[in-house]
Amino acid sequence: MDTAQLLTAEPALHRRAALAGEAASAAGVPGRFRAWEHAGLLAVQATDPALAYLSTVTGVTRETLPEVAGLLRAPEWDGVPPAVVAPAGLPVPGLFPAGERFLAVRGLEPAAGPPPGAGDPGA
């Protein structure tokens, strides 16, 4: 993915995270969910410890890099720092690459019957 594609994808994913947080709150999922922008950086927070992996800061570029440290110190994080997602090769002062990470993994179980809407295979 080139830089232009990344700059288009990150805001779209951020909007999706905001909508997902609203839906999770409405469904009674534990914790608080918040998505906001700070000086060009895109922050997402999930406060339940089981969902802490969803807390991220994206939108990191050479231009927004000076704002990263201040955002990470913001009291909104409640002492649970987010993952900072930065392009490969862009060093973030005070942080080191932790490698790749999956956003979420869920094990699947065999279905009890045919999928909903599946017609009779003999018809």
N, C-alpha and C positions, 0 to 999 in steps of 0.2 A: 504494500500500500504506500503510495507516495504521500508527500506532505499535504498536498491539496486535498486528497481524499480523506486523510486523517482529520484535517480541520473541518471537514463537512461531517464526518462520522461522529466525532466526539460530542458536538452539540446535540445531535439526534439521539445518541445514547443517553445523554444527560436528561433530555426531555422525557425519554422513556423511563428512566429511573425515577423521575419526579412523579410521573403518572403511576408507576408501580408502587411507590411509597404511599401515595394517596389511597390506592386500592387496598394496600396492606393495612393501613390504619383503619379504613372503613370496615375491613373484614375482622378487625380485632387482633391482628398479629401483634405479639408483644413488642414493646419498645416504641421509640419515636423514629419517624422517617422525615428527612429534610433534604432538599436539593436547592442549592443557591449558587450564584455567581459572585466572585470577588476578584475585581481587577483583571478580568479575562480568564481567571481560573474557574473551573467547574467543580463544585464540591457536592458530594453525596454522603449522607450520614444515616446509619442505622444503629440505634443504641443498644439493642438486645445483643448480648455477647454471642449468641448463636448465629447472629447475622452480621457480626462486625466485619466480615470479609467484604461486605457490600460498601463499606465506607471508603471512598476514594477521592482523590483530587486528580483531575485531568485538565487538559488545556495547557499543559506545560510546554512552553516554547522559549526560545532565547529572550523574547520580549516579556513574558510573564514570569520568568525565572526569579527576578528579584522579589516578587510577592509571595513565593512559596513558603519561605520560613515564617513570615508573619501569619499567614493563613494557618499553618500547622500549630502555631502557638495560641490560636483563638480559643477562648473558653468554651465555645460550642462543642468541641470534641469531647468534653467531659473526661479528659485523661486517656481516651482511647484513640490513638493516632490513626489516621487513615493511610491506606496505601497510596503512594504517589505514582501515577502512571506517566512516565516520561519517554520520549522517543529514544531509541537506542543511540548511544553516542553523545547524548546530552547529559553531562554530569550535573547533578543537583547538589549544591553545597550542603554538607552535613549529612547526606544520605549516600547509601551505596546500593548498587543493583542487587535485588534479592532473587532475581530470576523470574521466569514466567509463572503465572498462577491462574488457575481456573476460577471463574466467577462462582460457579455452583455446579455441583454434581448430585444427581439423584438416582438411586438405584431403581430399576424397573422390575416389576413382578409380573408373572404371566397373567394374562387376562382370564377371567372366569368364564367368559363366553365370547361370542363374536363381537367385533367392534360395533358401536352404535351406528345404525343406519346401514349395516351390511345386509344385503339381500340374501335370499335363499340361494346357495351356490348351485342347486340343481334346477333353478328356474330359468 
